[in-house]
Amino acid sequence: MALLDENIRAQLREVFTELKHPVKIIFFGDEAANCEYCEDTRQLLGEVAELAPEKILVETYDLNANSELAQKHRVDKAPGFVILGVSGNEVLDYGIRYAGIPAGHEFTSLINDILNVSRQDSGLKPETRQALKNLRYPVSMQVFVTPSCPYCPRAVVLAHQMAMESDLIDAEMVEALEFPQLADQYGVSGVPHTVIKVQKANNESGFEEVVGAVPEKNLLEAILHAAQPA
């Protein structure tokens, strides 16, 4: 049974006329584990790609059987996937990752990320782009969401825009209901909840949390604060 009805398919076909460069999605499932949403996630990505087959390519792998590839793209959960840009023979890994199915409101995040990656432009403000050039240490962000949260897509897409703009940033959407232990680890009680971790020199680390869907300026300030030199 199809996950996308014909009305949504028609809307996406129109939206995908704006796709500029090809996009590659690398999906990781887990055949050995009882991965409740792996098949639905794989099917959802496949149905999306079918609507623009010349621009969107989906590759499917097993998280354990293809551990080297998963490690290369920093995927350690299933279902999990990355959205990559393609420029000629070069594959562009912007650090855009998903852990869990992008269902409900999060489907909007998926589509917006595909469009941004296809443009190969973060769309951030000039002052944000300039500020991110000053980063010295790797920044890892996890945005905890639920499918019923209407504000979560804005937080996810903004984090992914930051990742697109800086080679030192990677950002992962985490579906909190699918990964409750991880959500509990960071005390997630409401979504969106963004965790920002920075690995600095001399084994020092930086940490910030942002609760809610905040403006671009506020997320930038949190990133820069966490990434202040040790």
GUVEXMI-528641 format. One line per field, with one value per atom (N, C-alpha, C): residue number from 1; residue in three letters; atom name; y, x, z. Coordinates in Angstrom, 3 decimals. Example, Ala and Ser with C-alpha at 12.3 -4.5 7.8 and 13.67 -1.06 7.14 Angstrom:
! residues 2
seq <- (1 1 1 2 2 2)
type <- (ALA ALA ALA SER SER SER)
atom <- (N CA C N CA C)
c2 <- (-5.690 -4.500 -3.300 -2.250 -1.060 0.030)
c1 <- (13.190 12.300 13.200 12.850 13.670 12.900)
c3 <- (7.800 7.800 7.800 7.080 7.140 7.870)
***
This chain:
! residues 230
seq <- (1 1 1 2 2 2 3 3 3 4 4 4 5 5 5 6 6 6 7 7 7 8 8 8 9 9 9 10 10 10 11 11 11 12 12 12 13 13 13 14 14 14 15 15 15 16 16 16 17 17 17 18 18 18 19 19 19 20 20 20 21 21 21 22 22 22 23 23 23 24 24 24 25 25 25 26 26 26 27 27 27 28 28 28 29 29 29 30 30 30 31 31 31 32 32 32 33 33 33 34 34 34 35 35 35 36 36 36 37 37 37 38 38 38 39 39 39 40 40 40 41 41 41 42 42 42 43 43 43 44 44 44 45 45 45 46 46 46 47 47 47 48 48 48 49 49 49 50 50 50 51 51 51 52 52 52 53 53 53 54 54 54 55 55 55 56 56 56 57 57 57 58 58 58 59 59 59 60 60 60 61 61 61 62 62 62 63 63 63 64 64 64 65 65 65 66 66 66 67 67 67 68 68 68 69 69 69 70 70 70 71 71 71 72 72 72 73 73 73 74 74 74 75 75 75 76 76 76 77 77 77 78 78 78 79 79 79 80 80 80 81 81 81 82 82 82 83 83 83 84 84 84 85 85 85 86 86 86 87 87 87 88 88 88 89 89 89 90 90 90 91 91 91 92 92 92 93 93 93 94 94 94 95 95 95 96 96 96 97 97 97 98 98 98 99 99 99 100 100 100 101 101 101 102 102 102 103 103 103 104 104 104 105 105 105 106 106 106 107 107 107 108 108 108 109 109 109 110 110 110 111 111 111 112 112 112 113 113 113 114 114 114 115 115 115 116 116 116 117 117 117 118 118 118 119 119 119 120 120 120 121 121 121 122 122 122 123 123 123 124 124 124 125 125 125 126 126 126 127 127 127 128 128 128 129 129 129 130 130 130 131 131 131 132 132 132 133 133 133 134 134 134 135 135 135 136 136 136 137 137 137 138 138 138 139 139 139 140 140 140 141 141 141 142 142 142 143 143 143 144 144 144 145 145 145 146 146 146 147 147 147 148 148 148 149 149 149 150 150 150 151 151 151 152 152 152 153 153 153 154 154 154 155 155 155 156 156 156 157 157 157 158 158 158 159 159 159 160 160 160 161 161 161 162 162 162 163 163 163 164 164 164 165 165 165 166 166 166 167 167 167 168 168 168 169 169 169 170 170 170 171 171 171 172 172 172 173 173 173 174 174 174 175 175 175 176 176 176 177 177 177 178 178 178 179 179 179 180 180 180 181 181 181 182 182 182 183 183 183 184 184 184 185 185 185 186 186 186 187 187 187 188 188 188 189 189 189 190 190 190 191 191 191 192 192 192 193 193 193 194 194 194 195 195 195 196 196 196 197 197 197 198 198 198 199 199 199 200 200 200 201 201 201 202 202 202 203 203 203 204 204 204 205 205 205 206 206 206 207 207 207 208 208 208 209 209 209 210 210 210 211 211 211 212 212 212 213 213 213 214 214 214 215 215 215 216 216 216 217 217 217 218 218 218 219 219 219 220 220 220 221 221 221 222 222 222 223 223 223 224 224 224 225 225 225 226 226 226 227 227 227 228 228 228 229 229 229 230 230 230)
type <- (MET MET MET ALA ALA ALA LEU LEU LEU LEU LEU LEU ASP ASP ASP GLU GLU GLU ASN ASN ASN ILE ILE ILE ARG ARG ARG ALA ALA ALA GLN GLN GLN LEU LEU LEU ARG ARG ARG GLU GLU GLU VAL VAL VAL PHE PHE PHE THR THR THR GLU GLU GLU LEU LEU LEU LYS LYS LYS HIS HIS HIS PRO PRO PRO VAL VAL VAL LYS LYS LYS ILE ILE ILE ILE ILE ILE PHE PHE PHE PHE PHE PHE GLY GLY GLY ASP ASP ASP GLU GLU GLU ALA ALA ALA ALA ALA ALA ASN ASN ASN CYS CYS CYS GLU GLU GLU TYR TYR TYR CYS CYS CYS GLU GLU GLU ASP ASP ASP THR THR THR ARG ARG ARG GLN GLN GLN LEU LEU LEU LEU LEU LEU GLY GLY GLY GLU GLU GLU VAL VAL VAL ALA ALA ALA GLU GLU GLU LEU LEU LEU ALA ALA ALA PRO PRO PRO GLU GLU GLU LYS LYS LYS ILE ILE ILE LEU LEU LEU VAL VAL VAL GLU GLU GLU THR THR THR TYR TYR TYR ASP ASP ASP LEU LEU LEU ASN ASN ASN ALA ALA ALA ASN ASN ASN SER SER SER GLU GLU GLU LEU LEU LEU ALA ALA ALA GLN GLN GLN LYS LYS LYS HIS HIS HIS ARG ARG ARG VAL VAL VAL ASP ASP ASP LYS LYS LYS ALA ALA ALA PRO PRO PRO GLY GLY GLY PHE PHE PHE VAL VAL VAL ILE ILE ILE LEU LEU LEU GLY GLY GLY VAL VAL VAL SER SER SER GLY GLY GLY ASN ASN ASN GLU GLU GLU VAL VAL VAL LEU LEU LEU ASP ASP ASP TYR TYR TYR GLY GLY GLY ILE ILE ILE ARG ARG ARG TYR TYR TYR ALA ALA ALA GLY GLY GLY ILE ILE ILE PRO PRO PRO ALA ALA ALA GLY GLY GLY HIS HIS HIS GLU GLU GLU PHE PHE PHE THR THR THR SER SER SER LEU LEU LEU ILE ILE ILE ASN ASN ASN ASP ASP ASP ILE ILE ILE LEU LEU LEU ASN ASN ASN VAL VAL VAL SER SER SER ARG ARG ARG GLN GLN GLN ASP ASP ASP SER SER SER GLY GLY GLY LEU LEU LEU LYS LYS LYS PRO PRO PRO GLU GLU GLU THR THR THR ARG ARG ARG GLN GLN GLN ALA ALA ALA LEU LEU LEU LYS LYS LYS ASN ASN ASN LEU LEU LEU ARG ARG ARG TYR TYR TYR PRO PRO PRO VAL VAL VAL SER SER SER MET MET MET GLN GLN GLN VAL VAL VAL PHE PHE PHE VAL VAL VAL THR THR THR PRO PRO PRO SER SER SER CYS CYS CYS PRO PRO PRO TYR TYR TYR CYS CYS CYS PRO PRO PRO ARG ARG ARG ALA ALA ALA VAL VAL VAL VAL VAL VAL LEU LEU LEU ALA ALA ALA HIS HIS HIS GLN GLN GLN MET MET MET ALA ALA ALA MET MET MET GLU GLU GLU SER SER SER ASP ASP ASP LEU LEU LEU ILE ILE ILE ASP ASP ASP ALA ALA ALA GLU GLU GLU MET MET MET VAL VAL VAL GLU GLU GLU ALA ALA ALA LEU LEU LEU GLU GLU GLU PHE PHE PHE PRO PRO PRO GLN GLN GLN LEU LEU LEU ALA ALA ALA ASP ASP ASP GLN GLN GLN TYR TYR TYR GLY GLY GLY VAL VAL VAL SER SER SER GLY GLY GLY VAL VAL VAL PRO PRO PRO HIS HIS HIS THR THR THR VAL VAL VAL ILE ILE ILE LYS LYS LYS VAL VAL VAL GLN GLN GLN LYS LYS LYS ALA ALA ALA ASN ASN ASN ASN ASN ASN GLU GLU GLU SER SER SER GLY GLY GLY PHE PHE PHE GLU GLU GLU GLU GLU GLU VAL VAL VAL VAL VAL VAL GLY GLY GLY ALA ALA ALA VAL VAL VAL PRO PRO PRO GLU GLU GLU LYS LYS LYS ASN ASN ASN LEU LEU LEU LEU LEU LEU GLU GLU GLU ALA ALA ALA ILE ILE ILE LEU LEU LEU HIS HIS HIS ALA ALA ALA ALA ALA ALA GLN GLN GLN PRO PRO PRO ALA ALA ALA)
atom <- (N CA C N CA C N CA C N CA C N CA C N CA C N CA C N CA C N CA C N CA C N CA C N CA C N CA C N CA C N CA C N CA C N CA C N CA C N CA C N CA C N CA C N CA C N CA C N CA C N CA C N CA C N CA C N CA C N CA C N CA C N CA C N CA C N CA C N CA C N CA C N CA C N CA C N CA C N CA C N CA C N CA C N CA C N CA C N CA C N CA C N CA C N CA C N CA C N CA C N CA C N CA C N CA C N CA C N CA C N CA C N CA C N CA C N CA C N CA C N CA C N CA C N CA C N CA C N CA C N CA C N CA C N CA C N CA C N CA C N CA C N CA C N CA C N CA C N CA C N CA C N CA C N CA C N CA C N CA C N CA C N CA C N CA C N CA C N CA C N CA C N CA C N CA C N CA C N CA C N CA C N CA C N CA C N CA C N CA C N CA C N CA C N CA C N CA C N CA C N CA C N CA C N CA C N CA C N CA C N CA C N CA C N CA C N CA C N CA C N CA C N CA C N CA C N CA C N CA C N CA C N CA C N CA C N CA C N CA C N CA C N CA C N CA C N CA C N CA C N CA C N CA C N CA C N CA C N CA C N CA C N CA C N CA C N CA C N CA C N CA C N CA C N CA C N CA C N CA C N CA C N CA C N CA C N CA C N CA C N CA C N CA C N CA C N CA C N CA C N CA C N CA C N CA C N CA C N CA C N CA C N CA C N CA C N CA C N CA C N CA C N CA C N CA C N CA C N CA C N CA C N CA C N CA C N CA C N CA C N CA C N CA C N CA C N CA C N CA C N CA C N CA C N CA C N CA C N CA C N CA C N CA C N CA C N CA C N CA C N CA C N CA C N CA C N CA C N CA C N CA C N CA C N CA C N CA C N CA C N CA C N CA C N CA C N CA C N CA C N CA C N CA C N CA C N CA C N CA C N CA C N CA C N CA C N CA C N CA C N CA C N CA C N CA C N CA C N CA C N CA C N CA C N CA C N CA C N CA C N CA C N CA C N CA C N CA C N CA C N CA C N CA C N CA C N CA C N CA C N CA C)
c2 <- (-1.195 0.000 1.249 2.194 3.430 4.287 4.951 5.844 7.250 7.638 8.976 8.878 9.681 9.649 10.493 10.406 11.060 12.576 13.130 14.575 15.062 14.356 14.714 14.495 13.413 13.143 14.265 14.735 15.808 17.089 17.384 18.565 18.451 17.268 17.079 17.138 16.611 16.706 18.163 19.013 20.445 21.062 20.721 21.256 20.825 19.600 19.060 19.614 20.388 21.077 22.115 22.476 23.443 22.798 21.476 20.801 21.193 21.541 22.022 20.954 20.554 19.524 18.216 17.086 15.792 15.681 14.853 14.585 13.075 12.645 11.219 11.012 10.070 9.706 8.301 8.166 6.850 6.406 5.328 4.822 3.588 3.521 2.358 1.762 0.493 -0.260 -1.225 -2.093 -3.070 -4.362 -5.300 -6.562 -7.459 -7.272 -8.144 -7.745 -6.480 -5.982 -5.898 -5.763 -5.568 -4.083 -3.641 -2.220 -1.904 -1.349 -1.188 -0.291 0.755 1.736 1.704 0.715 0.663 0.506 -0.427 -0.670 0.509 1.091 2.251 3.437 3.617 4.714 4.489 3.264 2.932 3.137 2.704 2.865 4.333 5.116 6.539 7.241 6.974 7.589 7.156 5.894 5.393 6.057 6.255 6.899 8.362 9.019 10.397 10.442 9.546 9.534 9.225 8.405 8.052 9.256 10.318 11.498 12.409 12.154 12.928 12.017 10.952 9.922 10.418 11.499 12.022 12.886 13.277 14.176 13.562 12.569 11.994 10.506 10.103 8.703 8.208 7.031 6.421 5.125 4.996 3.759 3.167 1.846 1.169 0.218 0.308 -0.538 -1.033 -2.038 -2.536 -1.913 -1.446 -0.724 -1.571 -2.870 -3.738 -4.304 -4.756 -5.328 -4.279 -3.027 -1.930 -0.911 -1.433 -0.591 0.483 0.180 1.174 2.372 2.090 3.170 3.978 3.275 3.958 4.852 4.340 5.127 6.340 6.165 7.276 8.431 8.094 9.124 9.391 8.841 9.094 8.698 7.573 7.015 5.842 5.900 4.827 4.350 4.733 4.317 3.860 2.982 2.523 2.636 3.165 3.665 4.970 5.101 6.326 6.599 7.861 8.177 9.548 9.745 11.033 11.559 12.866 13.509 14.188 13.750 14.200 14.995 15.936 16.657 15.946 16.229 15.650 16.767 16.876 17.871 17.167 16.851 16.057 14.682 14.305 13.016 13.113 14.302 14.525 14.425 13.707 13.598 14.536 15.366 16.395 15.980 15.659 15.297 16.548 17.074 18.296 18.035 16.767 16.466 16.498 16.268 16.260 14.824 14.521 13.151 13.076 11.915 11.630 10.308 10.274 9.044 8.865 7.938 7.753 8.178 7.799 8.095 9.558 10.249 11.631 11.648 11.244 11.134 12.349 12.470 13.590 14.906 15.842 17.157 17.070 16.040 15.930 15.630 15.223 15.036 16.352 17.460 18.791 19.026 18.568 18.716 17.986 16.776 15.979 16.703 17.215 17.872 19.164 19.944 21.178 20.904 19.859 19.502 19.066 18.301 17.878 19.098 20.057 21.270 22.067 22.245 23.008 22.322 21.010 20.279 20.339 20.275 20.373 21.741 22.774 24.114 24.269 23.409 23.481 24.845 25.317 26.609 26.531 26.941 26.841 27.804 28.924 29.927 30.768 30.633 31.414 32.868 33.727 35.141 35.349 36.395 36.656 36.744 37.377 37.528 36.180 35.272 33.930 33.164 33.237 32.556 33.035 34.346 34.913 34.453 34.437 34.027 32.570 31.720 30.298 30.032 30.949 30.793 30.848 31.390 31.533 30.297 29.279 28.056 27.382 26.867 26.182 24.705 24.321 22.961 22.301 20.966 20.253 20.424 20.649 20.845 19.752 19.089 18.058 18.459 18.497 18.856 17.702 17.501 16.547 17.279 17.237 17.906 16.836 16.780 15.782 16.289 15.411 15.788 14.656 14.961 13.946 14.269 13.270 13.520 14.508 14.640 15.505 16.947 17.253 18.586 19.525 20.561 21.451 22.418 22.605 23.552 22.880 21.557 20.826 20.973 20.940 21.062 22.312 23.425 24.650 24.480 23.815 23.586 22.623 21.589 20.602 21.228 21.907 22.485 23.545 24.347 25.358 24.707 23.656 22.946 22.369 21.838 21.290 22.382 23.557 24.684 25.062 25.061 25.350 24.314 23.044 21.985 22.171 22.585 22.826 23.915 24.903 26.082 25.847 24.948 24.753 23.283 23.043 21.684 21.150 22.036 21.617 21.243 21.390 21.113 19.920 19.004 18.007 18.066 17.759 17.893 16.706 16.167 14.965 15.186 14.918 14.840 13.517 13.544 12.321 12.237 11.201 10.998 10.436 11.267 10.954 9.706 9.430 8.274 6.969 7.023 5.831 5.570 6.626 6.496 7.111 6.502 7.083 7.122 6.149 6.150 7.348 7.674 8.826 10.115 10.175 11.348 11.504 10.399 10.439 10.875 10.466 10.818 12.332 13.057 14.515 15.218 14.450 15.040 15.724 15.139 15.737 15.527 16.619 16.543 17.273 18.062 18.768 18.911 19.048 19.160 20.398 20.943 20.499 20.821 19.959 20.114 19.837 20.862 20.745 20.665 19.626 19.417 19.754 20.621 21.064 20.621 19.808 19.298 19.703 20.151 20.609 19.925 19.324 18.729 19.713 20.245 21.258 20.639 21.498 21.028 20.561 19.749 19.293 18.563 17.815 17.017 17.841 19.141 19.996 19.840 20.096 19.993 21.146 21.457 22.484 21.884 22.445 21.870 22.986 22.961 23.893 23.143 23.606 23.060 24.208 23.981 24.969 24.289 24.805 24.236 25.145 24.554 25.325 25.615 26.116 26.494 27.963 28.211 29.574 30.181 31.507 32.159 31.810 32.056 31.769 32.375 33.617 34.319 33.614 33.125 32.484 31.153 30.368 29.099 29.352 30.338 30.698 31.067 31.872 32.282 31.077 30.124 28.922 28.095 27.983 27.249 27.919 29.231 29.949 29.913 29.953 29.902 28.543 27.474 26.129 25.925 26.625 26.423 27.425 28.182 29.128 28.384 28.969 28.301 27.918 26.758 26.292 27.157)
c1 <- (0.844 0.000 0.882 0.549 1.328 1.169 2.240 2.209 1.769 2.042 1.687 0.461 -0.573 -1.758 -1.518 -2.444 -2.240 -2.208 -2.920 -2.905 -1.509 -0.903 0.452 1.443 1.278 2.168 2.106 0.915 0.756 1.435 1.279 1.931 3.451 3.973 5.416 5.983 5.250 5.729 5.906 4.990 5.089 6.275 6.422 7.524 8.868 8.945 10.218 10.628 9.785 10.226 11.295 11.409 12.409 13.772 13.871 15.130 16.162 17.344 18.397 19.465 20.146 21.175 20.644 21.231 20.790 21.027 20.218 20.299 20.373 21.282 21.393 21.036 20.147 19.775 20.297 21.118 21.642 20.936 20.181 19.353 19.994 19.929 20.427 19.305 19.026 18.112 18.895 18.204 18.866 18.069 18.527 17.804 17.902 18.962 19.169 18.314 17.934 17.161 15.677 14.875 13.444 13.198 13.520 13.445 12.030 11.237 9.807 9.518 10.323 10.009 10.959 11.844 12.811 12.138 11.223 10.599 9.742 9.010 8.186 9.062 10.186 11.084 11.670 12.129 12.668 11.612 10.377 9.302 8.978 8.941 8.641 9.681 10.942 11.995 11.906 11.579 11.426 10.281 9.159 8.017 8.318 9.078 9.471 10.384 11.365 12.325 11.651 10.615 9.902 9.264 9.043 8.384 9.355 10.654 11.675 12.871 12.692 13.731 15.040 14.995 16.226 17.015 16.377 17.026 17.258 16.447 16.551 16.868 17.988 18.405 18.460 17.890 17.939 18.727 19.711 20.469 20.162 19.993 19.603 20.698 21.036 22.077 21.646 22.360 22.153 23.200 22.762 23.637 24.837 24.631 25.706 26.534 25.883 26.603 27.431 27.021 27.722 28.202 28.841 29.224 30.242 31.133 32.136 31.480 30.521 29.811 28.986 28.346 27.560 28.453 29.616 30.551 31.042 31.282 31.736 30.745 29.463 28.421 27.859 28.514 28.163 26.722 26.302 24.981 25.168 24.522 24.671 23.321 22.244 20.909 20.112 19.146 18.261 16.815 15.933 16.268 17.057 18.000 18.776 19.153 19.310 19.737 20.395 21.147 21.799 21.303 21.283 20.907 22.154 22.590 23.841 23.597 24.469 24.442 25.303 25.063 25.854 26.258 27.565 28.096 29.043 28.555 29.338 29.582 30.858 31.217 31.474 31.294 31.573 30.297 30.392 29.288 29.571 28.600 28.764 28.022 28.769 28.156 28.093 26.899 26.704 26.511 26.508 26.267 24.796 23.919 22.468 22.027 21.587 21.244 19.869 19.266 17.974 18.080 17.540 17.409 15.929 15.298 13.859 13.110 11.886 11.077 10.617 10.761 10.271 8.773 7.996 6.550 5.853 4.562 3.794 4.366 4.520 5.058 6.498 7.221 8.629 8.800 7.729 7.809 8.165 7.721 8.064 9.567 10.209 11.659 12.374 11.949 12.553 12.498 11.327 11.161 11.973 11.955 12.741 14.239 14.696 16.112 16.494 15.647 15.919 16.052 15.153 15.203 16.480 16.843 18.045 19.308 19.386 20.554 20.633 19.498 19.487 19.974 19.664 20.156 21.636 22.121 23.495 23.772 22.771 22.858 22.049 22.670 21.994 20.830 20.887 19.833 19.930 21.013 21.180 21.525 21.327 21.625 23.141 23.552 24.989 25.763 25.168 25.872 26.043 25.092 25.222 26.327 26.352 27.397 28.788 28.918 30.210 30.623 29.671 29.977 30.415 29.809 30.154 31.553 32.078 33.441 34.473 34.082 35.009 35.071 34.262 34.295 35.657 36.126 37.418 37.292 36.180 36.033 34.785 34.789 33.622 32.399 31.258 29.989 29.011 28.417 27.421 26.095 25.047 23.721 22.738 21.900 20.796 19.509 18.561 17.278 16.226 15.752 14.750 13.359 12.595 11.286 10.291 9.021 7.976 7.149 6.503 5.748 4.595 4.060 2.900 3.267 4.560 5.029 5.063 4.216 4.171 5.349 6.055 7.172 8.515 8.539 9.795 10.474 9.719 10.394 11.247 10.802 11.584 12.932 12.925 14.173 15.086 14.515 15.307 15.952 15.161 15.684 16.745 16.537 17.525 18.848 18.790 20.010 20.707 19.932 20.508 21.081 20.484 21.047 22.416 22.531 23.818 24.858 24.449 25.364 25.788 24.855 25.195 26.246 26.159 27.011 28.429 28.602 29.920 30.330 31.544 32.085 32.314 32.306 32.559 31.284 30.130 28.849 28.164 27.660 26.709 25.480 24.329 23.060 22.157 21.579 20.756 19.379 18.346 17.000 16.884 16.374 16.167 14.700 14.031 12.632 12.602 12.185 12.323 11.555 10.423 9.623 10.268 11.075 11.775 13.057 13.631 14.893 14.724 13.840 13.505 14.682 15.585 16.718 17.623 17.828 18.653 17.956 16.642 15.887 15.959 15.855 15.946 17.336 18.354 19.730 19.915 19.213 19.333 18.146 17.334 16.227 15.200 14.949 13.991 12.574 11.920 10.541 9.569 10.115 9.314 10.122 9.438 10.123 9.627 10.487 11.834 12.827 13.798 14.855 16.173 17.012 18.268 19.444 20.237 21.444 22.649 23.508 24.696 25.928 26.776 27.999 29.206 30.245 31.451 32.667 33.478 34.730 35.867 36.421 37.465 38.852 39.841 41.211 41.415 42.467 42.854 41.725 40.929 39.831 38.756 38.766 37.695 36.462 35.302 34.066 33.140 32.265 31.257 29.870 28.910 27.560 26.534 25.513 24.399 23.114 22.008 20.701 19.775 18.973 17.994 16.634 15.692 14.345 13.412 12.698 11.791 12.395 11.566 12.005 12.397 13.700 14.182 14.599 14.694 15.152 16.604 16.984 18.334 19.404 19.212 20.188 20.409 19.339 19.444 20.191 19.901 20.618 22.096 22.392 23.786 24.501 23.868 24.487 24.770 23.861 24.061 25.231 25.334 26.448 27.771 27.826 29.081 29.471 28.467 28.758 29.349 28.750 29.257 30.657 30.937 32.203 33.284 33.069 34.092 35.396 36.527 37.818 38.009 38.578 38.812 39.864)
c3 <- (0.000 0.000 0.000 -0.864 -0.973 0.282 0.668 1.818 1.431 0.189 -0.297 -1.190 -0.875 -1.734 -2.981 -3.927 -5.222 -5.103 -4.147 -3.953 -3.547 -2.603 -2.169 -3.302 -4.039 -5.170 -6.202 -6.462 -7.445 -6.963 -5.678 -5.122 -5.197 -4.891 -4.904 -6.320 -7.279 -8.663 -9.060 -8.621 -8.921 -8.177 -6.895 -6.095 -6.677 -7.135 -7.613 -8.975 -9.613 -10.836 -10.502 -9.213 -8.772 -8.500 -8.556 -8.295 -9.347 -8.877 -9.776 -10.013 -8.947 -9.035 -8.465 -8.863 -8.326 -6.821 -6.197 -4.763 -4.566 -3.692 -3.375 -1.904 -1.656 -0.282 -0.013 1.013 1.396 2.669 2.545 3.644 4.265 5.598 6.331 7.170 6.927 7.765 8.632 9.323 10.180 10.137 9.309 9.139 10.365 11.149 12.306 13.494 13.550 14.691 14.333 15.352 15.136 14.902 13.691 13.346 12.855 13.747 13.474 12.278 12.099 11.059 9.868 9.822 8.720 7.365 7.251 5.947 5.517 6.444 6.095 5.664 6.325 5.955 4.575 4.332 3.005 1.923 2.195 1.220 0.980 2.056 1.930 1.057 1.314 0.514 -0.950 -1.160 -2.523 -3.261 -2.572 -3.219 -3.554 -2.700 -2.986 -4.210 -4.249 -5.354 -6.691 -6.653 -7.886 -8.562 -7.816 -8.360 -9.110 -8.934 -9.664 -9.909 -10.686 -10.819 -11.423 -12.182 -12.780 -11.800 -10.696 -9.745 -8.367 -7.989 -6.643 -6.751 -6.160 -6.162 -4.720 -4.482 -3.153 -3.223 -2.335 -2.193 -0.821 -0.771 0.464 0.926 2.209 2.783 4.153 4.634 5.993 6.905 8.064 8.982 9.420 9.605 10.078 8.932 7.884 6.747 6.016 6.115 5.433 6.469 7.516 8.650 8.271 7.338 6.941 6.264 5.393 4.726 5.728 6.653 7.679 8.530 8.897 9.706 8.928 7.640 6.799 6.837 6.829 6.815 8.208 9.239 10.633 10.945 10.392 10.689 11.637 12.801 13.788 14.320 13.658 14.088 12.868 13.120 12.047 12.510 11.639 10.310 10.386 9.474 9.395 7.958 7.612 6.250 6.192 5.116 4.853 3.515 3.379 2.124 1.570 0.401 -0.188 -1.462 -1.722 -2.978 -4.008 -5.269 -6.358 -7.306 -7.524 -8.450 -9.409 -10.599 -11.537 -10.964 -10.818 -10.232 -8.731 -8.185 -6.767 -5.936 -4.825 -3.876 -2.711 -2.368 -1.344 -0.077 0.968 2.244 3.114 3.280 4.055 5.545 5.938 7.351 7.721 6.734 6.960 7.195 8.422 8.771 9.441 9.295 9.931 10.681 11.897 12.668 12.978 12.295 12.452 11.209 11.125 9.954 9.963 8.846 8.758 8.434 9.407 9.216 9.809 9.538 10.063 9.585 10.528 10.162 9.663 10.076 9.672 8.190 7.523 6.073 5.399 5.996 5.479 5.543 6.617 6.747 5.608 5.350 4.286 2.947 2.598 1.304 1.236 2.302 2.312 2.222 2.895 2.818 1.401 0.760 -0.618 -1.522 -1.360 -2.184 -1.916 -0.643 -0.304 -0.820 -0.653 -1.133 -2.656 -3.309 -4.772 -5.240 -4.478 -4.812 -4.474 -3.576 -3.077 -2.450 -1.711 -1.038 0.245 1.352 2.650 2.784 2.078 2.202 3.459 4.217 5.444 5.128 6.128 5.970 5.829 5.121 4.930 6.236 7.257 8.522 9.235 9.036 9.613 8.912 7.601 6.829 7.264 7.441 7.818 9.212 10.133 11.505 11.570 10.766 10.793 10.242 9.468 8.957 10.077 11.218 12.340 13.235 12.931 13.740 13.639 14.768 14.795 15.142 15.748 16.233 15.641 15.542 15.028 15.928 15.321 16.027 15.591 16.556 16.271 16.918 16.117 16.634 16.443 17.442 17.348 17.692 16.775 16.978 17.251 18.486 18.869 18.481 17.837 17.303 17.538 17.289 17.170 15.940 15.334 14.104 14.269 15.489 15.701 16.027 16.073 16.467 15.262 15.238 14.073 13.998 15.098 15.116 14.840 14.903 14.772 13.401 12.291 10.990 10.863 11.434 11.339 12.037 13.198 13.934 13.187 12.610 11.871 10.641 9.844 8.606 8.903 9.944 10.299 10.713 11.503 11.889 10.671 9.740 8.516 7.619 7.630 6.890 7.457 8.779 9.419 8.994 8.930 8.508 7.054 6.216 4.818 4.688 5.539 5.401 5.921 6.879 7.482 7.445 6.969 6.960 8.370 9.364 10.744 11.493 10.842 11.506 10.860 11.678 11.192 12.087 11.503 12.234 11.922 12.965 12.841 13.440 12.670 13.221 13.961 15.186 15.953 16.348 15.891 16.246 17.674 18.609 20.032 20.457 19.830 20.208 19.757 18.688 18.201 18.972 19.533 20.274 21.664 22.480 23.791 24.757 24.688 25.616 25.360 24.090 23.757 24.191 23.971 24.409 25.926 26.651 28.117 28.570 27.820 28.168 28.248 27.355 27.326 27.986 28.678 29.414 28.536 27.377 26.445 26.971 27.292 27.786 26.869 25.952 24.967 23.689 22.587 21.295 20.548 19.673 19.356 20.467 20.596 21.601 20.893 20.777 20.043 20.998 20.829 21.627 20.757 21.262 20.516 21.279 20.629 21.259 20.412 21.091 20.407 21.019 20.170 20.632 20.398 21.471 21.374 21.545 21.579 21.775 23.218 23.408 24.748 25.469 24.687 25.235 25.928 25.696 26.213 25.320 25.877 25.089 25.423 24.484 24.681 24.538 25.251 25.246 25.427 24.581 24.698 24.339 24.881 24.528 24.146 23.130 22.689 22.652 23.409 23.442 22.657 21.724 20.883 19.525 18.629 17.282 17.325 17.426 17.614 16.273 16.212 14.982 14.659 13.422 12.937 13.837 14.238 15.059 16.386 16.996 18.311 18.234 17.202 17.060 16.786 15.963 15.698 16.985 17.821 19.088 19.977 20.001 20.816 20.288 18.970 18.362 18.699 18.520 18.765 20.246 21.124 22.556 22.934 22.393 22.682 22.110 21.014 20.292 20.677 21.718 22.148 22.455 22.066 22.305 23.764 23.975 25.350 26.045)
***
